[in-house]
Amino acid sequence: MRELTYGMCWSVKRDLSAPSLDEALTPFRDEVERSGITEDELDALVEQAREARFHERKNTSV
């Protein structure tokens, strides 16, 4: 029982100390804003990277 309690406390402490998604994305958002890239350009870059990764994984899984 003591091990379970310790594990639960550790898990809760870890979760509470982790940054939120909003906090984790702040540096990325700031960089995008500074870059002057448009939303459409960012969407295209993300889609291009996603497709490249998809094809990369598809070609290496054979």
ZABATOR-148029 format. One record per residue (C-alpha): residue in three letters; x, y, z. Coordinates in Angstrom, 3 decimals, decimal comma. Example, Ala and Ser with C-alpha at 12.3 -4.5 7.8 and 13.67 -1.06 7.14 Angstrom:
+-----+----------+----------+----------+
|  aa |        x |        y |        z |
+-----+----------+----------+----------+
| ALA |   12,300 |   -4,500 |    7,800 |
| SER |   13,670 |   -1,060 |    7,140 |
+-----+----------+----------+----------+
//
This chain:
+-----+----------+----------+----------+
|  aa |        x |        y |        z |
+-----+----------+----------+----------+
| MET |    0,000 |    0,000 |    0,000 |
| ARG |    2,839 |    2,368 |    0,827 |
| GLU |    4,358 |    1,836 |   -2,634 |
| LEU |    1,034 |    2,611 |   -4,288 |
| THR |    0,664 |    5,817 |   -2,262 |
| TYR |    4,225 |    6,861 |   -3,125 |
| GLY |    3,618 |    6,144 |   -6,812 |
| MET |    0,397 |    8,145 |   -6,840 |
| CYS |    2,055 |   11,102 |   -5,098 |
| TRP |    4,974 |   11,017 |   -7,528 |
| SER |    2,605 |   10,893 |  -10,506 |
| VAL |    0,528 |   13,827 |   -9,270 |
| LYS |    3,651 |   15,861 |   -8,479 |
| ARG |    5,075 |   15,138 |  -11,947 |
| ASP |    1,833 |   16,152 |  -13,652 |
| LEU |    1,559 |   19,372 |  -11,669 |
| SER |    5,148 |   20,374 |  -12,431 |
| ALA |    4,847 |   19,760 |  -16,188 |
| PRO |    4,200 |   22,841 |  -18,312 |
| SER |    0,789 |   23,181 |  -19,883 |
| LEU |    0,486 |   22,800 |  -23,648 |
| ASP |    0,008 |   26,560 |  -23,893 |
| GLU |    3,234 |   27,155 |  -21,946 |
| ALA |    5,137 |   24,597 |  -24,004 |
| LEU |    4,037 |   26,210 |  -27,278 |
| THR |    4,819 |   29,808 |  -26,263 |
| PRO |    8,383 |   29,833 |  -27,702 |
| PHE |    7,114 |   28,404 |  -31,004 |
| ARG |    4,297 |   30,945 |  -31,221 |
| ASP |    6,715 |   33,768 |  -30,468 |
| GLU |    9,113 |   32,601 |  -33,178 |
| VAL |    6,311 |   32,327 |  -35,738 |
| GLU |    5,142 |   35,831 |  -34,884 |
| ARG |    8,681 |   37,251 |  -35,208 |
| SER |    9,195 |   35,497 |  -38,538 |
| GLY |    6,327 |   37,362 |  -40,194 |
| ILE |    5,090 |   34,172 |  -41,861 |
| THR |    1,397 |   34,141 |  -42,718 |
| GLU |   -1,014 |   31,553 |  -41,382 |
| ASP |   -1,382 |   30,084 |  -44,876 |
| GLU |    2,401 |   29,815 |  -45,257 |
| LEU |    2,673 |   28,107 |  -41,864 |
| ASP |   -0,122 |   25,699 |  -42,794 |
| ALA |    1,695 |   24,852 |  -46,040 |
| LEU |    4,993 |   24,241 |  -44,215 |
| VAL |    3,333 |   21,973 |  -41,668 |
| GLU |    1,526 |   20,037 |  -44,390 |
| GLN |    4,754 |   19,700 |  -46,381 |
| ALA |    6,604 |   18,384 |  -43,313 |
| ARG |    3,761 |   16,000 |  -42,471 |
| GLU |    3,725 |   14,573 |  -45,989 |
| ALA |    7,516 |   14,214 |  -46,054 |
| ARG |    7,450 |   12,346 |  -42,741 |
| PHE |    4,604 |   10,116 |  -43,954 |
| HIS |    6,546 |    9,145 |  -47,085 |
| GLU |    9,731 |    8,663 |  -45,085 |
| ARG |    8,013 |    6,274 |  -42,683 |
| LYS |    6,225 |    4,491 |  -45,523 |
| ASN |    9,509 |    3,878 |  -47,363 |
| THR |   11,380 |    2,618 |  -44,294 |
| SER |    8,666 |    0,238 |  -43,075 |
| VAL |    9,114 |   -2,113 |  -46,026 |
+-----+----------+----------+----------+
//
